[in-house]
Amino acid sequence: MALTFQVDPAFDRELRDGITALWVDVVNAGGAVGFVPPVTGGDVRPELLKHLTGMVEGRTHLVVGRDEEGAVAATAFLTHNTHRLMRHWIGVYTVMVHPRHQGKGFGRDLMAAAADAAQGLEGIEAIRLTCRGGTGADRFYASCGYKEVGRIPDAIRVAEDDYRDDILMLLPLFR
């Protein structure tokens, strides 16, 4: 079984609901995608709306992976940097693989699909991402070719007494 990836699919209610459900399931399984569990669809929808606004404005691209049943199983959002001196790189955000599909190599497949999508965009020379320290995500991204280029200690507070580093990583794209 493999995921089928699509870049910038037509956005409809089914896709919206699929991404919302994926986001809820990932966070509630312990995934570090902007929230601390527990969350509901009502918690993540405003954040999804921000991504959708970027898509409508042409600043954001969606990479979505679907499983054999057609269910949304993975996402990554690529967002253009709007600063005139930094338009040569793109950020990747809200990278998720459904918990039932983890450990099958789909995360690597998603990151490869995101890199392919970024390489297809004019003028993009690198992908930049941040991840939460203490989760192992930095090791995963390093295994996908990303290099740690910065770290802000204790920048993320996930609980009153639990601070995590904000890790900045970069993947140069060679055309």
C-alpha positions, -999 to +999 in steps of 0.1 A: +000+000+000+012+035-008-002+070-006-011+089-037+001+126-035-015+156-052-004+192-052-030+219-050-061+197-053-095+213-057-106+222-022-140+211-012-159+201+020-146+165+019-110+177+017-116+203+045-132+177+067-104+152+059-076+176+068-095+186+100-099+150+111-063+142+102-050+172+123-072+162+153-060+126+151-023+136+148-024+160+177-043+137+199-018+109+192+010+133+204+020+149+171+036+183+174+016+203+148+008+235+166-013+222+195-011+203+227-037+175+231-065+171+235-080+191+206-113+190+186-121+200+151-133+234+165-098+240+178-079+233+145-104+248+120-093+284+126-057+274+119-068+255+088-086+286+076-053+305+078-037+279+054-068+281+031-066+319+030-030+316+019-040+291-008-067+315-021-042+343-022-016+321-040+009+322-012+004+286+000+003+252-018-011+220-004+005+186-008-021+160+002-016+123+004-045+099+002-046+063+012-061+034-009-096+043+003-091+079-008-090+092+028-067+121+036-038+105+052-010+131+050-005+168+044+022+195+041+016+231+033+042+251+014+041+288+020+060+314+000+080+339+019+067+374+011+098+393+022+114+407-010+149+395+001+138+360+010+116+350-018+141+323-029+129+299-001+096+284+008+084+272+042+068+238+049+042+237+077+017+214+092+034+182+081+012+153+091+009+116+085-021+099+101-011+077+131-024+046+115+000+051+086+031+060+106+061+037+105+055+028+068+078+053+051+049+076+043+065+106+061+095+103+038+072+100+008+054+131+019+086+151+024+098+140-011+065+150-026+068+184-009+104+188-022+092+179-057+064+204-055+088+231-043+113+224-071+085+229-095+080+265-083+100+292-101+128+307-081+127+285-051+161+274-039+154+259-005+128+247+019+128+259+055+109+244+084+107+246+121+100+217+145+095+213+182+124+199+202+121+168+223+099+150+198+125+134+175+111+153+145+145+169+140+161+135+135+133+125+111+138+157+090+176+152+091+171+117+077+152+134+048+181+157+040+173+187+061+201+204+081+197+221+114+206+257+109+194+273+141+178+266+175+160+289+200+161+272+234+129+270+254+110+290+227+079+267+228+059+263+260+037+232+258+028+232+295+034+254+325+067+237+333+076+221+299+096+243+274+109+230+241+135+243+216+123+257+183+145+241+157+151+257+123+160+233+095+168+239+058+168+217+027+187+232-003+171+223-036+193+215-065+177+217-099 
